[in-house]
Amino acid sequence: VFMVPGSSMPPIAANWLEYHHSCARGWETPYTNNIDAFKDLVFDVMTRETIDLNG
């Protein structure tokens, strides 16, 4: 995924950071600036850790 420089991207869910497959390790590094841009716009964000697959 190529993003426009300075565009915002929400932070990664804590559960993903905890339980991701090792082959996905490090993918977020290129997007650090995008995540920081999001945090500059939205000061308090909560990621959704529980997803209801039946709903």
C-alpha positions in Angstrom: 0.0 0.0 0.0 1.4 3.4 -1.0 0.0 6.3 0.9 0.2 10.0 0.2 2.9 11.5 2.4 1.4 13.1 5.5 -1.9 11.3 5.1 -3.3 9.9 8.3 -3.7 6.2 9.3 -5.3 5.0 12.6 -3.1 3.1 15.1 -2.8 -0.6 15.0 -5.0 -2.6 17.4 -3.2 -3.9 20.4 -4.5 -7.4 19.9 -3.0 -7.5 16.4 0.3 -6.4 17.8 0.1 -9.2 20.4 -1.2 -12.1 18.2 0.0 -11.4 14.6 1.9 -14.0 12.6 5.6 -13.6 12.6 5.7 -13.1 8.8 3.8 -9.8 9.3 6.3 -8.4 11.8 7.6 -5.0 10.8 4.9 -4.0 8.3 3.9 -1.0 10.3 7.4 0.6 10.2 6.9 2.3 6.8 3.6 3.8 8.1 4.9 5.3 11.4 4.6 8.9 10.0 1.1 8.2 8.8 0.1 6.9 12.3 1.7 9.9 13.9 -0.3 12.2 11.5 -3.5 10.5 12.7 -2.5 11.0 16.3 -1.9 14.7 15.6 -5.5 15.0 14.4 -7.2 12.7 16.9 -5.8 13.0 20.4 -7.7 10.2 22.1 -8.5 7.1 20.0 -9.6 3.6 21.1 -9.2 0.7 18.8 -11.9 -2.0 18.8 -10.4 -5.1 20.3 -13.5 -7.3 20.1 -15.3 -8.1 16.8 -18.6 -9.9 16.8 -18.5 -12.2 13.8 -22.1 -13.3 14.3 -23.5 -9.8 14.2 
